[in-house]
Amino acid sequence: MPKKEAPLQTLQDFIPRGSYDAVARYLHEFKVHLTITKERKSILGDYRHAIGSKNHRISVNGNLNPYAFLITLIHELAHLVTFNRYGNEVNAHGKEWKQLYAELMAQFLTVNIFPPDIQRALERSLHNLPASSCADERLMRVLKNYDTNTEGLLLVEQVPEGSVFAIDGGKLFRKGKQLRKRYQCTEIKTGKLFLFSPVYEVKLLENK
């Protein structure tokens, strides 16, 4: 999916029913340049504050399911509101951002937009927000239940120890032991060790 600015009406195709009006209000109010991008493995969304004549810019991965897309968009809008209020004087994911994110999310949690399992995971997450939606593994597991086109993909935590898996780009790894929250895996070609999140999606290979 090529990177493109998203007309607001098009945005309705990417977010859950009932969430558009509230989202559009923020995008209009802050004059946000919203782009929908192809999948990025390292991030789900991104925010760049206004500079000179350029508007605030938010990008969100276009392959996300509607609930993940909305949560990511709210995450980035919270960065925008935090910058408007505090500039660069606070930490990117500090207490100020956490408070504003919780305030933004609260209005979406009271109007039956999210399924019950996502609603519970979000409410639990708001008590101890991580720096990234990707880092909230409980929430990520629940959100993945609503993904489509995941045939043949497993989470790293579902891959048997010692098995070989492939990631996007074709690199092959052998799964090793779990070290605290991540799995130590060996790249087949180089022998180098890498740590993988348990909720990273990979493709299991047979007879390797």
Backbone bond lengths (Angstrom), bond angles and torsions (degrees), N, CA, C in turn:
res aa  C-N    CA-C-N  psi(-1)  N-CA   C-N-CA  omega(-1)  CA-C   N-CA-C  phi
1 M - - - 1.457 - - 1.518 108.74 -
2 P 1.309 119.19 116.53 1.453 121.30 -177.77 1.513 110.94 -68.19
3 K 1.341 115.11 155.52 1.445 120.49 177.00 1.517 109.22 -70.26
4 K 1.329 116.13 132.74 1.457 119.21 -177.73 1.516 109.81 -154.25
5 E 1.343 116.14 150.33 1.445 119.55 171.89 1.516 107.55 -72.46
6 A 1.331 115.56 138.83 1.454 120.20 -174.85 1.518 110.64 -100.13
7 P 1.342 118.71 112.09 1.467 119.51 171.25 1.523 108.61 -57.27
8 L 1.315 116.83 142.96 1.457 119.48 -172.88 1.522 112.62 -58.35
9 Q 1.343 118.12 -37.10 1.455 118.88 179.12 1.527 111.44 -64.47
10 T 1.333 116.24 -34.44 1.470 120.46 177.41 1.516 111.18 -63.57
11 L 1.322 116.44 -31.02 1.460 121.12 -178.03 1.527 111.91 -57.32
12 Q 1.317 117.33 -27.90 1.461 120.35 -179.43 1.523 112.35 -61.26
13 D 1.340 117.14 -23.13 1.458 120.43 178.98 1.520 112.30 -76.49
14 F 1.327 117.79 -11.86 1.461 121.11 -173.51 1.524 113.65 -110.52
15 I 1.329 118.44 -12.08 1.454 121.09 -175.73 1.520 110.43 -121.99
16 P 1.338 117.74 161.34 1.471 119.97 -177.35 1.526 112.66 -65.84
17 R 1.310 114.86 153.33 1.462 120.97 176.76 1.532 108.98 -60.17
18 G 1.319 116.36 136.46 1.452 121.43 177.95 1.513 114.49 95.85
19 S 1.335 117.39 -7.01 1.468 120.35 -177.21 1.524 113.14 -103.13
20 Y 1.326 117.36 -10.91 1.461 119.74 -170.60 1.525 113.42 -63.78
21 D 1.319 118.31 -46.57 1.463 120.40 -173.90 1.523 111.88 -58.69
22 A 1.329 116.60 -45.39 1.464 119.62 -179.03 1.516 111.09 -65.98
23 V 1.337 117.25 -41.77 1.460 120.62 179.19 1.525 110.69 -64.68
24 A 1.321 116.90 -46.89 1.463 121.09 -178.29 1.523 111.40 -61.15
25 R 1.315 117.02 -34.53 1.462 120.43 179.21 1.529 111.02 -61.19
26 Y 1.334 116.58 -43.22 1.467 119.60 178.77 1.525 111.67 -68.80
27 L 1.321 116.73 -40.64 1.462 119.70 -179.30 1.530 111.13 -64.67
28 H 1.329 116.44 -38.06 1.467 120.49 176.50 1.532 110.66 -68.60
29 E 1.318 116.01 -47.45 1.461 120.82 -175.14 1.520 111.65 -58.94
30 F 1.325 116.67 -42.52 1.464 120.64 -175.52 1.524 112.96 -99.42
31 K 1.334 116.52 4.79 1.471 121.10 177.45 1.535 110.74 53.09
32 V 1.305 115.07 55.75 1.461 121.37 -175.23 1.523 110.77 -83.37
33 H 1.317 116.24 132.36 1.471 122.81 170.14 1.528 106.21 -89.27
34 L 1.329 116.55 102.81 1.455 121.79 -176.71 1.518 110.49 -97.47
35 T 1.320 116.39 130.05 1.463 120.67 175.38 1.517 109.41 -121.83
36 I 1.326 115.12 146.55 1.455 122.61 175.39 1.523 107.03 -110.36
37 T 1.309 116.82 123.41 1.461 121.19 -170.70 1.527 111.19 -113.46
38 K 1.322 114.73 169.13 1.453 120.00 170.95 1.529 108.18 -69.78
39 E 1.317 116.08 169.57 1.452 121.47 -177.10 1.528 111.10 -59.87
40 R 1.331 115.34 135.49 1.459 122.38 171.90 1.523 107.19 -123.70
41 K 1.317 117.25 119.77 1.459 120.78 -173.92 1.529 112.42 -67.86
42 S 1.341 117.01 -32.77 1.460 119.50 -173.03 1.516 112.85 -82.79
43 I 1.328 118.11 -25.76 1.458 121.67 -179.46 1.525 109.97 -140.13
44 L 1.328 115.07 155.19 1.460 120.36 175.59 1.518 111.43 -98.94
45 G 1.331 116.10 -27.77 1.455 121.18 -179.79 1.512 110.56 -155.48
46 D 1.356 115.65 173.92 1.451 119.81 -175.34 1.525 109.20 -154.21
47 Y 1.336 116.54 147.83 1.464 121.24 176.33 1.516 109.93 -128.77
48 R 1.347 116.34 136.78 1.460 123.53 173.59 1.519 107.76 -128.91
49 H 1.335 116.74 125.04 1.462 119.45 -176.15 1.522 111.70 -74.19
50 A 1.320 115.59 160.23 1.459 122.08 -178.26 1.527 110.56 -63.21
51 I 1.324 115.47 137.77 1.467 122.25 177.25 1.516 108.12 -133.51
52 G 1.326 116.78 121.91 1.459 120.28 178.75 1.512 111.22 58.28
53 S 1.327 116.39 -121.96 1.463 120.98 -178.63 1.524 112.54 -87.80
54 K 1.336 118.14 -3.44 1.460 121.65 -178.89 1.528 110.78 -83.64
55 N 1.315 116.44 138.05 1.458 121.69 178.23 1.527 110.94 -75.52
56 H 1.331 115.45 168.46 1.457 120.16 167.99 1.529 108.21 -58.20
57 R 1.325 115.62 141.95 1.464 120.13 -178.12 1.524 110.56 -125.28
58 I 1.317 115.67 129.90 1.458 122.24 175.38 1.519 108.23 -126.99
59 S 1.323 116.30 135.98 1.461 120.72 173.19 1.521 108.93 -123.44
60 V 1.325 116.10 144.83 1.460 122.75 178.74 1.522 107.98 -136.14
61 N 1.324 116.75 140.10 1.463 120.80 179.12 1.529 110.68 -64.54
62 G 1.317 116.64 127.93 1.450 121.38 -175.90 1.511 115.20 -76.42
63 N 1.342 118.05 -9.59 1.464 120.37 -178.89 1.526 112.50 -89.21
64 L 1.320 118.11 -0.74 1.464 120.87 -177.55 1.523 110.61 -72.95
65 N 1.333 115.84 148.04 1.453 118.22 173.20 1.532 108.84 -68.69
66 P 1.339 118.86 162.05 1.473 120.07 -172.03 1.520 114.96 -55.69
67 Y 1.334 117.35 -36.93 1.465 119.82 -177.96 1.528 110.50 -71.76
68 A 1.338 116.96 -42.69 1.461 120.64 177.20 1.522 110.93 -65.01
69 F 1.343 116.72 -37.91 1.466 120.77 178.49 1.524 110.19 -61.81
70 L 1.336 117.45 -46.93 1.461 120.42 -179.02 1.522 111.47 -64.08
71 I 1.316 117.62 -43.88 1.466 120.79 -179.88 1.522 110.46 -61.62
72 T 1.336 116.68 -41.83 1.462 120.55 178.77 1.527 110.63 -65.06
73 L 1.320 116.91 -42.39 1.463 120.58 179.55 1.528 111.05 -62.81
74 I 1.320 117.65 -41.71 1.462 120.69 177.38 1.529 110.63 -64.15
75 H 1.318 116.43 -40.00 1.472 121.80 176.02 1.527 110.39 -54.87
76 E 1.332 116.40 -47.52 1.463 120.31 -178.00 1.529 111.68 -72.78
77 L 1.336 117.65 -36.02 1.461 119.90 175.38 1.527 110.97 -61.93
78 A 1.321 116.60 -34.62 1.465 119.83 177.13 1.527 110.67 -64.06
79 H 1.330 117.60 -35.58 1.466 120.28 174.47 1.525 110.41 -62.90
80 L 1.324 116.69 -42.25 1.462 121.23 -179.82 1.529 110.55 -61.64
81 V 1.339 116.44 -49.24 1.463 120.31 -178.48 1.529 110.33 -64.07
82 T 1.323 116.53 -37.86 1.465 120.21 177.50 1.522 110.98 -63.07
83 F 1.330 116.73 -43.21 1.472 119.74 178.87 1.524 110.50 -64.68
84 N 1.304 117.57 -42.80 1.468 120.65 179.54 1.527 111.55 -59.19
85 R 1.308 115.82 -35.13 1.459 119.75 -175.61 1.519 113.17 -87.51
86 Y 1.340 116.81 -36.39 1.464 119.83 -171.70 1.527 113.79 -121.32
87 G 1.325 118.79 -6.75 1.452 120.09 -175.52 1.519 110.84 63.00
88 N 1.319 115.98 -140.48 1.470 121.38 179.66 1.518 112.41 -97.14
89 E 1.325 117.33 22.26 1.457 121.39 -173.95 1.522 113.37 -89.05
90 V 1.318 118.71 -3.51 1.459 121.56 -179.32 1.518 109.63 -127.99
91 N 1.326 116.24 162.06 1.464 121.28 178.58 1.529 110.66 -68.93
92 A 1.315 115.61 147.03 1.469 120.90 -174.79 1.522 112.11 -55.92
93 H 1.327 117.78 -39.82 1.459 121.76 179.69 1.525 110.43 -121.37
94 G 1.322 114.93 37.35 1.457 120.63 -179.78 1.520 111.99 -79.91
95 K 1.344 115.13 -170.92 1.467 120.03 -175.24 1.522 112.01 -62.67
96 E 1.344 117.20 -30.36 1.467 120.16 179.71 1.524 111.02 -66.46
97 W 1.350 115.39 -46.81 1.461 119.05 177.43 1.524 111.15 -62.90
98 K 1.317 117.44 -43.27 1.463 121.12 -178.85 1.521 111.27 -59.96
99 Q 1.328 116.76 -41.70 1.454 120.24 179.62 1.529 111.02 -65.18
100 L 1.331 116.85 -44.27 1.463 120.04 -178.46 1.532 111.57 -70.06
101 Y 1.322 116.87 -37.32 1.466 119.84 176.07 1.531 110.14 -61.30
102 A 1.322 116.59 -44.84 1.462 120.79 179.73 1.530 110.57 -61.94
103 E 1.336 116.70 -39.52 1.466 120.24 179.19 1.526 111.49 -66.18
104 L 1.335 116.72 -41.79 1.462 120.31 178.19 1.522 110.94 -65.56
105 M 1.329 116.30 -45.28 1.457 120.36 -177.19 1.520 111.62 -66.32
106 A 1.327 117.32 -31.90 1.467 120.97 -174.63 1.521 111.83 -57.16
107 Q 1.328 117.32 -37.94 1.465 119.31 -177.32 1.527 112.06 -69.09
108 F 1.332 117.52 -22.85 1.468 120.90 178.56 1.527 111.46 -88.17
109 L 1.340 116.92 -16.03 1.454 120.81 -178.63 1.526 112.54 -87.79
110 T 1.319 117.14 -3.81 1.463 120.37 -176.07 1.528 112.83 -110.20
111 V 1.332 117.42 5.84 1.471 119.53 -175.13 1.529 112.51 -126.66
112 N 1.329 117.62 23.51 1.469 122.62 172.92 1.524 113.34 57.70
113 I 1.320 116.86 41.57 1.463 121.26 175.75 1.525 111.05 -82.80
114 F 1.337 116.83 -39.52 1.461 121.33 -174.64 1.529 111.23 -96.24
115 P 1.342 117.30 145.87 1.461 120.57 171.40 1.530 110.11 -61.08
116 P 1.332 118.03 157.48 1.471 120.79 -175.14 1.528 114.64 -54.73
117 D 1.349 117.57 -39.42 1.468 118.36 -177.14 1.530 111.29 -68.68
118 I 1.328 117.42 -39.33 1.466 119.78 176.65 1.522 110.12 -69.12
119 Q 1.316 117.01 -40.18 1.463 121.39 178.21 1.530 110.28 -56.17
120 R 1.328 116.97 -47.04 1.468 120.55 -179.45 1.522 111.44 -64.44
121 A 1.340 116.27 -42.43 1.465 119.81 -179.91 1.521 111.31 -64.19
122 L 1.323 117.10 -39.13 1.461 120.88 178.36 1.524 111.30 -66.45
123 E 1.309 116.65 -45.32 1.465 119.92 -179.66 1.520 110.68 -61.64
124 R 1.326 116.92 -38.85 1.463 121.30 177.07 1.530 110.27 -66.94
125 S 1.323 116.18 -39.87 1.462 121.14 -178.04 1.521 112.05 -64.47
126 L 1.332 117.19 -35.13 1.460 120.45 -176.63 1.522 112.81 -64.74
127 H 1.329 117.24 -18.09 1.460 120.25 178.49 1.529 112.25 -78.56
128 N 1.327 116.85 -19.11 1.473 120.09 -178.99 1.523 108.23 -154.55
129 L 1.319 116.34 74.32 1.459 121.23 -172.87 1.520 112.34 -69.28
130 P 1.348 117.71 130.32 1.463 120.56 172.11 1.521 109.54 -80.81
131 A 1.328 116.46 171.19 1.465 121.07 -178.90 1.517 111.91 -72.00
132 S 1.310 117.14 -18.92 1.465 120.37 -176.94 1.511 109.77 -142.45
133 S 1.331 116.75 145.66 1.460 119.78 174.07 1.518 110.79 -58.67
134 C 1.327 116.59 -34.28 1.472 121.11 179.54 1.520 111.42 -63.61
135 A 1.336 117.39 -26.34 1.456 121.11 -176.41 1.523 111.86 -81.66
136 D 1.311 118.18 -13.98 1.461 121.72 178.55 1.524 107.88 -87.36
137 E 1.322 116.15 88.33 1.454 120.70 -170.71 1.523 112.14 -66.35
138 R 1.331 117.73 -36.15 1.464 119.72 178.86 1.524 110.37 -62.83
139 L 1.325 116.46 -44.42 1.464 120.59 178.70 1.528 110.77 -65.64
140 M 1.329 117.32 -40.93 1.460 120.79 -179.41 1.527 111.00 -62.26
141 R 1.333 117.02 -39.96 1.472 119.76 179.52 1.533 110.64 -62.60
142 V 1.322 115.86 -42.61 1.465 119.51 -179.36 1.526 110.19 -66.82
143 L 1.323 117.21 -43.78 1.460 120.77 -178.99 1.528 111.83 -62.21
144 K 1.324 116.97 -34.36 1.466 120.57 -178.33 1.527 111.85 -65.84
145 N 1.338 117.35 -19.29 1.461 119.99 176.54 1.528 111.67 -65.11
146 Y 1.329 116.54 -16.70 1.461 121.00 -176.93 1.525 112.27 -108.78
147 D 1.331 116.12 7.49 1.457 120.08 175.68 1.521 110.16 -74.69
148 T 1.326 115.62 153.68 1.463 121.81 172.89 1.528 108.41 -119.24
149 N 1.311 116.67 168.03 1.472 121.68 178.55 1.519 111.97 57.25
150 T 1.332 116.13 43.93 1.464 119.94 179.05 1.529 111.56 -111.04
151 E 1.325 117.42 17.09 1.458 120.95 -178.50 1.526 110.47 -59.78
152 G 1.326 115.86 130.48 1.455 120.79 178.62 1.508 113.97 86.96
153 L 1.346 118.18 -3.10 1.457 121.10 -178.67 1.521 110.67 -102.80
154 L 1.329 115.41 143.01 1.456 122.41 175.45 1.524 108.70 -128.73
155 L 1.316 116.00 158.13 1.458 120.25 168.66 1.521 107.80 -78.90
156 V 1.319 116.95 150.44 1.461 120.44 -179.93 1.531 110.67 -54.39
157 E 1.343 117.53 -38.55 1.458 119.85 -179.19 1.527 112.50 -65.38
158 Q 1.339 117.36 -17.87 1.468 121.10 178.83 1.522 113.05 -89.87
159 V 1.323 117.55 -11.42 1.465 122.00 -179.35 1.526 109.03 -78.72
160 P 1.337 118.92 129.29 1.470 120.21 178.75 1.535 111.27 -61.30
161 E 1.303 116.06 142.38 1.470 120.37 178.29 1.527 109.83 -59.70
162 G 1.326 116.44 135.57 1.459 121.97 -178.40 1.507 113.97 91.70
163 S 1.325 117.43 -11.74 1.466 121.04 -179.70 1.523 110.53 -81.34
164 V 1.327 114.70 158.48 1.463 121.42 -179.88 1.525 108.86 -102.02
165 F 1.319 115.24 137.78 1.465 120.31 177.37 1.520 109.65 -134.46
166 A 1.326 114.76 160.50 1.464 121.39 179.34 1.526 108.88 -115.82
167 I 1.333 115.45 147.40 1.453 121.32 173.76 1.527 108.45 -112.70
168 D 1.322 116.56 170.78 1.463 120.36 176.01 1.521 109.49 -54.16
169 G 1.315 116.13 135.03 1.457 120.41 -177.22 1.505 112.42 100.96
170 G 1.361 117.32 -13.49 1.452 120.98 172.81 1.513 116.76 95.57
171 K 1.329 118.81 -4.33 1.461 119.24 -179.86 1.526 110.44 -67.67
172 L 1.322 115.33 142.06 1.459 121.97 -177.27 1.525 110.36 -109.57
173 F 1.339 115.57 142.50 1.462 121.90 -179.54 1.523 109.71 -138.18
174 R 1.342 114.92 150.44 1.459 120.42 172.48 1.527 107.67 -107.15
175 K 1.328 115.47 128.02 1.453 119.60 -177.24 1.516 111.57 -73.50
176 G 1.348 115.03 134.13 1.450 121.10 178.10 1.517 112.03 -115.40
177 K 1.318 115.88 -151.46 1.451 122.65 -175.17 1.527 111.61 -72.81
178 Q 1.319 114.78 156.74 1.458 120.42 173.20 1.523 108.47 -84.93
179 L 1.326 115.85 129.51 1.453 122.52 177.37 1.525 107.66 -115.35
180 R 1.300 116.41 102.99 1.458 121.59 -173.33 1.527 109.42 57.03
181 K 1.343 117.67 -113.52 1.456 119.71 -174.88 1.523 113.63 -94.49
182 R 1.329 118.38 -9.15 1.465 120.72 -175.54 1.523 111.21 -120.38
183 Y 1.344 114.46 164.89 1.463 120.65 -179.47 1.517 109.86 -107.62
184 Q 1.330 115.17 132.41 1.467 121.22 176.93 1.522 108.25 -84.87
185 C 1.340 115.59 120.20 1.459 120.70 -176.80 1.530 109.30 -127.34
186 T 1.317 115.64 146.55 1.459 121.87 -176.28 1.517 110.21 -104.20
187 E 1.330 117.09 125.98 1.460 120.07 175.25 1.522 108.78 -70.40
188 I 1.319 116.73 126.68 1.465 121.36 -173.98 1.524 111.39 -61.58
189 K 1.304 118.62 -43.02 1.463 122.08 -173.51 1.521 112.75 -70.87
190 T 1.331 117.22 -40.14 1.471 120.37 -171.90 1.523 114.37 -108.20
191 G 1.328 117.16 -18.13 1.460 120.36 -175.47 1.519 113.74 77.74
192 K 1.304 117.47 3.05 1.464 120.79 179.85 1.523 110.34 -74.54
193 L 1.340 114.93 150.67 1.456 121.64 -179.33 1.526 110.52 -97.09
194 F 1.315 115.23 137.98 1.463 121.39 177.48 1.522 108.66 -133.35
195 L 1.333 115.72 151.18 1.452 121.38 176.43 1.524 109.58 -103.86
196 F 1.331 116.40 129.01 1.458 122.14 -177.83 1.523 110.21 -115.14
197 S 1.320 115.10 139.40 1.455 120.79 170.57 1.517 108.89 -63.02
198 P 1.328 118.40 143.69 1.469 119.57 178.63 1.519 113.63 -64.76
199 V 1.344 118.21 -19.26 1.471 120.43 -178.08 1.528 111.85 -103.84
200 Y 1.331 118.37 15.44 1.465 122.17 174.58 1.526 108.51 -74.20
201 E 1.330 117.33 132.63 1.458 121.67 -177.85 1.521 111.55 -85.54
202 V 1.326 116.07 131.92 1.465 121.86 -178.86 1.522 108.82 -140.92
203 K 1.333 115.52 172.82 1.463 121.12 177.36 1.517 108.90 -114.90
204 L 1.325 116.02 121.15 1.456 121.79 -179.53 1.520 109.41 -73.60
205 L 1.345 116.67 134.81 1.461 122.07 179.12 1.521 109.41 -108.83
206 E 1.299 115.91 143.27 1.463 122.16 -179.45 1.525 110.32 -99.66
207 N 1.335 114.80 148.60 1.476 122.25 172.84 1.510 112.87 56.05
208 K 1.333 116.81 43.62 1.458 121.18 176.80 1.518 109.34 -109.85
